[in-house]
Amino acid sequence: MTKYSEISGQLDRHDIRILEILSAEGRIPVTELARRVGLSKSPCQVRLKRLQKEGYILGFRAILNPAKLRLEQVAFVEVKLSDTSEKALSEFNEAVLKIPQVEQCHMIAGAFDYLLKIRTRDMKSYREVLGEKVSALPHVANTSTHVSMQAVKDFVF
């Protein structure tokens, strides 16, 4: 059983295996992908193109090493808004997309409205992002920061 098992009614076992392999090894040659899936190259390519066309595969990208880039500081920020009307949410959503240090932004059902994952070089850089960018986002009433001490599992889906 895999994390993709729930979609087994929509995709067959070959499609699911292609997704599993590509999620871990996005640069695998098609010939090797086909061999590991148990298909010849042409049918594997057809399936791969179909999975892309149907939106199961959104794209391919490099996973960068934060330590090499000196971007090891990770903080999770709870954001509470002063206004949660659709207009206010849209304004916040549009503005947060413009902050490159925000790696992830999730609207949350609970005690706060958004959870942000922010990556910076160090605490000083984080404080600047929080004070100058996050706090200045539309309708931010308050924030609460949780600093990550270690990433035990950090996976890009």
N, C-alpha and C positions, 0 to 999 in steps of 0.2 A: 504494500500500500504506500502510495506517494502523496505528496501534497497536491498533486494534480488529479487524484482519483475521483474527486467529486464531479469532474467534467467528463468522465468516461462515457456518458451517454451521448455527448456531442462529438467526441473524438475517439478514434480507435487506439489500440495499444501502440501502434507504430507512431502515431501523432504524439501521443503522450510521452513516449520514449524520446522522440526528437526534442520536445520541450524540456524534458529533464536534462538531457545532455547539453543542449545549448545554454540553459540557465547557468550551468557550471563552467562550460567551455565554449564561449561564444565565437572563438576563432578557429574552431575545429574544421579541417577541410571536409568538404561534402563527401568525398570518397571514404574518409574515416567514419564520418557520421553514418553514412549508408551501411558500412560494414557492421558498426555497433548496433544499429537498429535492426539489421537483418534484411535489408533491401538492396537492390542494385542502385547505382548512382542516379539514373534518370528518374525512377519513381520517387526517390528520396528528394531530389530537387523539386519535383512537381509538388510534393507535400509541403516542403519548406516554403515555396512561393505561395501556396494556398494559405498556410498558417500566417504568413505575413499579410496577405491580402485581406484575410478575414479578421485581422487585428489581434490574433493571439500573440504574435511577435511584433512588438512596437519598434524595435530597432536593436542595434548593436553598439556597444560603447566600451571604452577602456575603463577598468577599475583602477583608480589612481592610489598611490601609496601616500597617505596623509603625513607620515613621518618624514618621508623624503621631501615633501612639499612644505614642511614645517607648519602643518595645520593639525596639530594633535589635540587641541583644546576643544572638547565637545561639551555643550551645555544644552539641556532641555528646558524650555521656557514655557510655563503656563501663562496664557494671556487671557485676561478677563476684559471684555468690552463693555463700554458704557451704554451701547445701543446695539441691539441684535436684530434690528429690522433687516429685511432683505437688501435694502439699499446700503445700509451700514456694512453688512457682511460682504457685499460685492466690492465696496470701496476698500475694505481691509484686504480681501483676497487679491485684488488687483495690485495694491501697493506692496504687499509682502513678496510678490513675485519679483519685484525689482531689487531685492536685497540678496546679493550673491552669497553671503555667508549663511543664509537660511537654506539648509540642505533639504529639509522637509517641513511641511506645514499641514497639520491635520485639524479639521474642525472636530471638536469633542462634545459628546453629550455627557454632562456632568457638572462638577463644581466650577469649571472654567470653560472658556469657549474654544480656545485653540491651544495646540501643543506644537511648539517649534523645535526643530533640531538645528542648532547653530554650531558651525565649525569655524574656529579661528586659530591664530598662532599661539596665543597665550591669554591669561586672564585680563591683562591690560587691554588687549585688542577686543576681547569679548565685552568688557565694560563699555568701550567706545561704541560698539555695534548696538548694545542694549540701550545706552543713553542717547545716542544720536539717531539711530534708525528704528529700532523696535519700538521704543517708547513714543516715537513721533508718528507711528502708523495711525491711520484714522481710527478713532473711537476707542483707543486703548485706555482702559481705566487703571489697570494695574498688572504687574507681572510677578512671577515667582520663578526663581532659577534653581535648577537641579544640575549640578556639575557631575559629569561622568568621570569616574576614577579609572575605569577599565572597560573596554568593549569585549565582552565575553563572546558574543555572536553579533557580527555586523555584516549583514548580507543585503545586497541590492537585489530585489526581486526580479 
